Amino acid sequence: MEPKKHSVRSKNMQIRLLPEEYEKLQTKFSTSIHHAFSQYVRDMLLQEPITVYSRNKSLDEFLSVAIALKNELNAIGKDFNQAVKRLEILQDSDDLSDSLQYYQAAQFSVQQKIEDIKSTLIKFHQSWSQK
């Protein structure tokens, strides 16, 4: 197989666009796989095929739900760590019983979120399996 010859682009072309036209081109460029705007415009002018990114809507929905669940679990984890630290510090039995109740509530909250995650994953798995 013979190596590609490196050709130098020596011709320059200049066009004038309205700001709206330029924005439209930039928007289309941002959805393409091209790394350089000049290459994208060159391919358009020469009517070369342009590959664009495609988005999977169900995956986008899953990611937004997963991020929200992750944030909730992070908050619950922080609360849980605070509860454990309180238990380590306490010496009074009254304070200990209050903290144990708080710990049980945090544990219940964690279990609920885990069940939410399981059911959400099952729903997404079922919807993806139907395709």
C-alpha positions in Angstrom: 0.0 0.0 0.0 1.5 3.3 -1.0 1.6 6.1 1.6 -0.7 9.2 1.3 0.8 12.2 -0.3 0.6 15.3 1.8 -1.0 18.1 -0.2 -0.8 21.7 0.8 -4.0 23.7 0.6 -2.8 26.9 -1.2 -6.1 28.4 -2.2 -8.1 30.6 0.1 -11.9 31.3 -0.1 -13.7 33.9 1.9 -17.5 34.2 2.3 -19.7 36.6 4.3 -22.5 35.3 6.5 -25.2 36.8 8.6 -24.7 36.1 12.4 -27.7 33.8 12.3 -26.2 31.8 9.4 -22.9 31.5 11.2 -24.6 30.3 14.4 -26.6 27.7 12.4 -23.3 26.4 10.9 -21.7 26.4 14.3 -24.6 24.4 15.8 -24.5 21.8 13.0 -20.7 21.6 13.4 -21.0 21.0 17.1 -23.1 17.9 16.4 -20.7 16.5 13.9 -17.6 14.4 14.5 -15.3 17.0 12.9 -12.6 18.5 15.0 -12.0 21.6 12.8 -14.7 24.0 11.6 -12.7 24.4 8.3 -12.9 20.7 7.6 -16.6 20.6 8.3 -17.3 23.5 5.9 -15.0 22.0 3.3 -16.9 18.7 3.5 -20.2 20.6 3.2 -19.0 22.5 0.1 -17.7 19.4 -1.5 -20.9 17.5 -0.6 -18.9 14.8 1.3 -20.8 12.7 3.8 -21.0 14.3 7.3 -21.2 12.0 10.3 -23.1 13.4 13.2 -23.4 12.3 16.8 -26.7 10.6 17.7 -28.2 10.7 21.1 -30.0 7.9 22.8 -33.0 9.5 24.6 -33.5 6.6 27.0 -29.9 6.7 27.9 -30.1 10.4 28.5 -33.1 9.9 30.7 -31.3 7.2 32.6 -28.2 9.4 33.1 -30.3 12.2 34.6 -32.1 9.8 36.9 -28.8 8.1 37.9 -27.1 11.4 38.6 -30.1 12.5 40.8 -30.0 9.1 42.7 -26.2 9.5 43.1 -26.6 12.9 44.6 -29.3 11.7 47.0 -27.2 8.8 48.1 -24.3 11.1 48.7 -26.4 13.3 50.9 -27.7 10.2 52.8 -24.2 8.9 53.1 -23.1 12.2 54.7 -26.0 12.0 57.1 -25.1 8.4 57.9 -21.5 9.3 58.6 -22.6 12.1 60.9 -24.8 9.7 62.8 -21.9 7.3 63.3 -19.7 10.1 64.5 -22.3 11.1 67.0 -22.5 7.5 68.3 -18.8 7.5 68.8 -18.8 10.8 70.7 -21.8 10.2 73.0 -21.4 9.2 76.6 -24.9 9.9 77.9 -27.4 7.2 77.6 -30.3 9.6 76.7 -28.3 11.0 73.9 -27.4 7.5 72.8 -31.1 6.5 72.4 -31.8 9.6 70.4 -28.9 8.9 68.1 -29.9 5.3 67.7 -33.3 6.5 66.5 -31.6 8.9 64.1 -29.4 6.1 62.9 -32.4 3.8 62.3 -34.1 6.6 60.3 -31.0 7.0 58.2 -30.7 3.3 57.7 -34.3 3.2 56.5 -33.7 6.1 54.1 -30.6 4.3 52.7 -32.7 1.1 52.2 -35.4 3.1 50.4 -32.9 4.7 48.0 -31.4 1.3 47.3 -34.8 0.0 46.4 -35.4 3.0 44.2 -32.2 2.4 42.4 -33.1 -1.3 41.9 -36.5 -0.5 40.5 -35.2 2.2 38.2 -32.5 -0.1 36.8 -35.2 -2.8 36.3 -37.4 -0.4 34.4 -34.6 0.7 32.1 -33.5 -2.9 31.6 -37.1 -3.8 30.6 -37.4 -0.9 28.2 -34.1 -1.6 26.6 -34.9 -5.3 26.3 -38.1 -4.6 24.4 -36.2 -2.9 21.5 
